[in-house]
């Protein structure tokens, strides 16, 4: 019998080793695929939620800034300079109003 061939590496390709890792079954492969898809779905969902939250915050900040700009641009009337409110008298006298006032 001849001596086994010497290679520069330790792996022997001649006979399968019983201690070597066994091949995955189709069920295990399907489970790993399902777990990977679930992780990817969760990561995508969280990324979409984060993006929506950022967009919502951006819009709220823009709206608040718009409100701040428009309120700063319009002159504020102080209560001391504001004229006193008086009810406005109607200029037109309709027959209906006259009949209501008579009763």
C-alpha positions in Angstrom: 0.0 0.0 0.0 1.3 3.4 -0.9 1.8 6.2 1.6 -0.9 8.8 1.7 -0.2 11.9 -0.4 1.3 14.9 1.5 -0.4 18.3 0.9 0.3 21.7 2.2 -3.0 21.8 4.1 -4.5 19.5 6.7 -7.9 18.8 5.0 -8.2 15.2 3.8 -10.7 15.0 0.9 -10.5 11.2 0.6 -13.1 10.1 3.1 -15.9 12.0 4.9 -15.2 12.6 8.5 -18.0 11.7 11.1 -17.0 14.6 13.3 -17.6 17.1 10.5 -20.7 19.2 10.6 -23.7 17.6 9.0 -25.5 19.2 6.1 -28.6 21.3 6.9 -32.0 19.7 6.2 -34.5 21.5 4.0 -36.6 22.3 7.1 -33.7 24.0 8.8 -32.9 26.0 5.7 -36.6 27.1 5.5 -36.5 28.1 9.2 -33.3 30.1 8.7 -34.8 31.8 5.6 -38.0 32.7 7.6 -35.9 34.1 10.5 -33.8 36.2 8.1 -36.9 37.5 6.3 -38.5 38.4 9.7 -35.4 40.3 10.8 -35.3 42.1 7.5 -39.0 43.0 7.7 -38.6 44.3 11.3 -35.5 46.4 10.3 -37.4 47.8 7.3 -40.5 48.6 9.3 -38.4 50.4 12.0 -36.5 52.3 9.3 -39.8 53.4 7.7 -41.2 54.4 11.1 -38.1 56.4 11.8 -38.3 58.1 8.4 -42.0 58.9 8.9 -41.2 60.4 12.4 -38.4 62.5 10.9 -40.7 63.8 8.2 -43.4 64.5 10.7 -41.0 66.5 12.9 -39.7 68.4 9.9 -43.2 69.4 8.9 -44.1 70.4 12.4 -41.0 72.5 12.7 -41.7 74.1 9.3 -45.3 74.9 10.4 -44.1 76.3 13.7 -41.5 78.4 11.9 -44.2 79.6 9.5 -46.5 80.6 12.4 -43.6 82.3 14.1 -42.7 84.3 11.0 -46.2 85.4 10.2 -46.9 86.4 13.8 -43.6 88.3 14.0 -44.3 90.1 10.7 -47.8 91.3 11.8 -47.7 94.2 14.3 -49.0 93.3 17.7 -51.7 95.5 19.2 -51.2 96.2 22.8 -54.4 96.3 25.0 -53.8 99.9 25.9 -53.8 101.0 22.3 -56.7 98.9 21.2 -60.0 100.8 20.9 -62.8 99.7 23.1 -65.2 97.3 21.4 -68.7 98.6 20.7 -71.5 96.6 19.1 -72.1 97.6 15.6 -75.5 99.0 14.7 -77.2 97.5 11.7 -77.6 99.9 8.8 -80.5 98.2 7.2 -83.9 98.0 8.9 -85.8 95.1 7.5 -89.5 94.7 8.1 -88.7 91.4 9.9 -86.5 93.2 12.5 -89.1 95.9 13.0 -91.7 93.3 13.7 -89.4 91.4 16.1 -88.6 94.6 18.0 -92.3 95.6 18.3 -93.2 92.4 20.1 
